[in-house]
Each structure stands twice: as C-alpha cells, then as structure tokens.
Amino acid sequence: MNGENAIPLYKYLTANTAFGGFSGPMGLVLKPIVKKMDKDYKNNGNIKWNFTKFVIDREGSIAGRFEPTDAMDKLKAKVEELL
C-alpha cells in the first residue's frame, strides 16, 4: 500500500496527515514491530498498521486520522462534531 504504486487517494491522505503514534497496551506491542519495518516511522505519514481510518468532512477536506489503537469513542466524537 505504501510506495510509488499506491493509489492517488491513499498518497494524498498519507501525505497530508501525520502519524499520531500508537496508544494503549496494543501500542506497546506494535511499536517495536513497526520500528523494525520503518526506522523513520515517527516522521512520515505512511500507514503503519492495518485499519488506520480517515474522516473526511463535507467539503472533502481531511478532518481526522485515527490509528488502529485509537479508541473508537475518539473517532465517534469527531464524526458527531462534523454532523
């Protein structure tokens, strides 16, 4: 998914958002795995693990990026904020 063969939408989303880090207990498990795959993982917008979610507002702008370890309540609050 990452790299020169990525689809344009994916490239746009990852180029215009920052990796927010992993949280919670699962974050402790994922950090060493991701660091092994990408030494500079903290400084690029690439998707680090499956299930990263993006919220797009009504104007088509990126309203939020949520990593797989983010609480769903955080994602829900962002969607409700935009409604």
Secondary structure by P-SEA (a helix, b strand, c coil): cccccccaaaaaaaaaccccccccaaaaaaaaaaaaaccccccccccccccbbbbbcccccccccccccccaaaaaaaaaaac
